[in-house]
């Protein structure tokens, strides 16, 4: 029996997490105090949404007047089009490197995404719930715009591409856009972590540079 069959939330996740290509678009805001991402297929159809949750008024005020994002915990929830939650992504406050915790829609832990370095091409390790390393996210340049995702053997199973245009030229704003392209053979826990990676890269690397601070 696969690990996917063991989780009740997987029944709802099939239509979203089983898609091989999705576009994650960060909705533009004048001041980014609450993160929100639209999820679409490559035809432009809405298939889900990602929302930041659990922010108090005090936290929003702190984000408005300072550059303290890296010292705050950020939690994002992934919902598919019918409103069911399929994934939770949490980045606890950090000092230097980021660690992102990934859970399914019921809150059951799936694994972690861990930043491995701070200089040069940024890499992240993908670890399952038993702390076994099952893959890696590898930046393709020092600016960390595009990423290759590999399994434990080093074989590429997915890509995150920021410069993808497609229908984004007319439908999207200048806010960050990511194309997640997943190979069909990428299954099980690795596929869940791959999907979470498209948001985690932004949460881990870009979040601290936003706002007025």
Secondary structure by P-SEA (a helix, b strand, c coil): ccccccccccccccccccccbbbbbccccccccbbbbbbbcccccccbbbbbccccaaaaaaaacccccccbbbbbbbbcccccccbbbbbcccccbbbbbbbccccccccbbbbcccccbbbbbbbcccccccbbbbbccccccbbbbbcccccccbbbbccccccccccccccbbbbbbbccccccaaaaaaaaaaaaaaacccccccccc
